[in-house]
Amino acid sequence: MGKLHVGTMGWSYDFWKGNFYPEDSQNLLTEYAKNFGTVEIDNTFYRIPSKDNVLNWKEETPDDFIFSAKFPRKITHIKMLQDCKEEVEVFIEHMSLMGNKLGPMLIQLPPGFKPEQFGILKDFLAVLPEKYRFAVEVRNKKWLDEKFYEMLRDKKVALALIDHPWMPRMDTITADFTYIRWVGDRRKIKGTLGKVERDRSADIQDWAIKIKGFLENSIEVFGYFSKTYSGYSPGDARMLMDNLE
């Protein structure tokens, strides 16, 4: 059986106080880690975290806690994977301070990054250090073909499977782990109300069946819920775990 790591995208949400977090919570990460064993760091998308930040996150969580992290948008969305060698090196150097708490690092590509830029992505992946795990997320369904999957397999990079309104259902495995993101529709779900805005229980049941298959095939699973999936990602993560028990 593979290992399972399920949590949410981000943790620093005051609107979870009083339902997920105790009303008087001071350190939200410490409170979060009492409930889930992994989280996807959202704010690394906006800036490379300082070394102190990374070390603080590491110290505030249990020994077996796992952090996944999004590549900064300066690399993926602004520079579009080109001329960003220094930023990549600094980001990975800082995240490496997590030690054995570091999970996969996510390369989230914008919808405008198209299959015609295949060579750019291939060159980018080729120089990433092999000692770390990486996942690639595309928001353009024209990427989803065997040529793309083979490139990811060759680099031992996971295809991020996303539950997203304009992407098809995905289940292709390209590494010894998979990375699942339940994104939802931010046009319809606020995600800041601290409650379920859309019932996703049937979708989560379907995903649980798929994930059981991955685990039975010894695929390690990392999965993270966005606050715009049902509107209340801690509840979604708990529901998935309940379906898998």
C-alpha positions in Angstrom: 0.0 0.0 0.0 1.1 3.5 -0.7 1.2 6.3 1.9 -1.6 8.9 2.1 -1.2 12.6 2.9 -4.3 14.7 2.8 -4.8 18.3 3.9 -5.7 21.8 2.7 -4.1 24.5 0.5 -3.0 27.0 3.1 -3.8 27.2 6.8 -3.7 30.9 7.8 -7.4 31.7 7.6 -9.1 33.6 10.4 -12.5 32.7 9.0 -11.8 29.1 10.1 -11.8 30.3 13.8 -14.8 29.2 15.7 -15.4 26.1 13.4 -12.1 24.5 12.6 -9.8 26.5 14.9 -10.7 27.4 18.5 -11.9 31.0 18.6 -8.9 32.1 20.7 -6.2 30.4 18.5 -2.9 32.2 18.4 -0.7 29.9 16.2 -2.9 28.6 13.4 -0.2 26.3 12.0 0.2 24.5 15.4 -3.6 24.1 15.6 -3.8 22.9 12.0 -1.2 20.3 12.6 -3.3 18.8 15.4 -5.8 17.8 12.7 -3.9 17.0 9.5 -0.4 15.7 8.8 0.3 17.8 5.7 -0.4 21.1 4.1 0.3 22.8 0.8 2.0 26.2 1.4 0.1 28.7 -0.6 2.1 31.8 0.1 5.3 30.5 -1.5 3.4 31.3 -4.8 3.6 35.0 -4.0 7.2 35.1 -2.7 10.1 33.0 -1.8 9.9 32.4 1.9 12.8 33.5 4.1 15.0 30.9 5.7 13.6 32.0 9.1 10.1 31.5 7.9 10.8 28.0 6.7 12.6 27.0 9.9 9.7 28.4 12.0 7.2 26.3 10.1 9.4 23.3 10.6 9.6 23.9 14.3 5.9 24.5 14.8 4.9 21.1 13.5 5.2 17.4 14.6 8.2 15.4 13.4 6.2 13.5 10.8 4.4 16.5 9.3 4.9 17.1 5.5 4.9 20.5 3.7 4.3 20.7 0.0 5.0 24.1 -1.6 4.0 25.9 -4.8 6.8 27.4 -6.9 6.8 31.2 -6.9 4.7 32.8 -9.6 7.7 34.9 -10.6 9.1 31.6 -12.0 6.0 30.0 -13.3 3.7 32.9 -14.4 5.9 35.9 -14.9 9.1 34.4 -16.3 7.3 31.4 -17.7 10.2 29.0 -16.6 12.8 31.0 -18.5 15.8 33.0 -17.2 14.9 32.1 -13.6 17.9 30.0 -12.6 18.7 32.2 -9.6 15.1 32.2 -8.3 14.8 28.4 -8.6 18.0 27.8 -6.8 17.1 30.2 -3.9 13.6 28.7 -3.6 14.8 25.2 -3.5 17.7 26.1 -1.1 15.3 27.7 1.3 12.7 24.9 1.1 15.4 22.3 1.6 15.7 23.5 5.2 12.6 21.5 5.9 14.7 18.4 5.7 12.5 15.3 5.9 9.4 17.4 6.3 9.6 18.6 2.6 7.1 17.0 0.3 6.7 17.6 -3.4 7.2 21.1 -4.9 4.4 22.1 -7.3 5.1 23.8 -10.6 1.7 25.3 -11.4 1.7 26.5 -15.0 -0.8 29.2 -16.2 -3.4 28.6 -18.9 -1.3 30.6 -21.3 1.6 28.2 -21.0 0.8 26.0 -24.0 2.0 22.7 -25.5 4.0 24.7 -28.1 6.3 25.5 -25.1 7.0 21.8 -24.5 10.8 22.4 -25.0 10.9 25.1 -22.4 9.2 22.8 -19.8 11.5 19.9 -20.7 14.6 22.0 -20.3 13.3 23.4 -17.0 12.7 19.9 -15.6 16.0 18.6 -16.8 18.0 20.8 -14.5 16.0 20.3 -11.3 17.9 18.4 -8.6 16.9 14.8 -8.6 16.9 14.4 -4.8 13.6 16.3 -4.5 10.1 15.5 -5.7 8.3 17.7 -8.2 4.8 17.8 -9.6 3.5 19.7 -12.7 0.1 21.2 -13.0 -1.3 22.4 -16.3 -4.5 24.4 -16.8 -4.6 23.8 -20.6 -6.2 20.4 -21.5 -4.3 20.3 -24.8 -1.2 19.3 -22.8 -2.8 16.0 -21.8 -1.3 13.5 -24.2 1.2 10.6 -24.2 4.1 12.8 -25.3 3.6 15.0 -22.2 3.1 12.0 -19.9 6.3 10.3 -21.1 8.4 13.4 -20.5 7.1 13.5 -16.9 7.8 9.8 -16.4 11.3 10.2 -17.8 12.0 12.9 -15.2 10.1 11.1 -12.4 7.8 14.1 -12.1 4.2 13.7 -11.1 1.3 15.0 -13.1 -0.9 17.0 -10.8 -4.4 15.7 -11.0 -6.8 18.6 -10.6 -10.5 18.8 -10.0 -11.2 22.0 -11.9 -14.2 23.3 -13.9 -12.4 23.6 -17.2 -10.2 20.5 -17.0 -11.3 16.9 -17.7 -11.1 14.2 -15.0 -7.5 13.1 -14.7 -6.0 9.9 -13.4 -2.7 9.4 -15.2 0.3 8.4 -12.9 3.8 9.5 -14.0 5.8 8.9 -10.9 5.9 6.8 -7.7 3.6 9.4 -6.1 0.6 11.4 -7.3 -0.4 15.0 -6.4 -4.1 15.8 -6.3 -5.6 19.3 -6.0 -9.3 19.9 -5.5 -9.5 23.4 -6.9 -13.2 24.0 -7.4 -14.7 27.0 -9.1 -13.6 30.3 -7.6 -16.3 32.1 -9.7 -19.0 30.4 -7.8 -17.5 29.6 -4.3 -16.3 32.4 -2.0 -14.4 30.1 0.4 -14.2 32.8 3.0 -17.5 32.1 4.8 -16.1 29.2 6.9 -18.8 26.8 5.8 -19.9 24.5 3.0 -21.3 26.4 0.1 -21.7 23.4 -2.3 -22.2 19.8 -1.5 -19.2 17.9 -2.9 -19.8 14.6 -1.0 -20.5 12.6 -4.2 -17.4 13.9 -5.9 -15.3 13.1 -2.8 -16.7 9.6 -2.7 -15.7 9.1 -6.4 -12.2 10.4 -5.6 -11.9 8.1 -2.6 -12.5 5.1 -4.9 -9.8 6.3 -7.3 -7.3 7.0 -4.4 -7.8 3.5 -3.0 -6.7 2.1 -6.3 -3.6 4.3 -6.3 -2.7 3.2 -2.7 -3.2 -0.5 -3.6 -0.7 0.0 -6.4 1.8 1.4 -3.9 1.5 5.0 -5.2 2.1 7.6 -2.5 -0.7 10.2 -2.5 -0.5 13.9 -1.7 -3.9 15.6 -1.8 -4.9 19.2 -1.0 -8.3 20.9 -0.9 -8.8 24.5 -1.9 -11.2 26.7 0.1 -13.1 27.2 -3.2 -13.9 23.5 -3.6 -16.9 23.2 -1.3 -16.2 26.4 0.5 -14.8 24.6 3.6 -11.7 22.6 2.9 -11.1 21.2 6.4 -14.5 19.5 6.1 -13.6 18.2 2.6 -10.3 16.7 3.8 -12.0 15.0 6.8 -14.7 13.7 4.5 -12.2 12.1 2.2 -10.3 10.5 5.1 -13.6 9.1 6.4 -14.4 7.6 3.0 -10.9 6.0 2.8 -11.1 4.4 6.3 
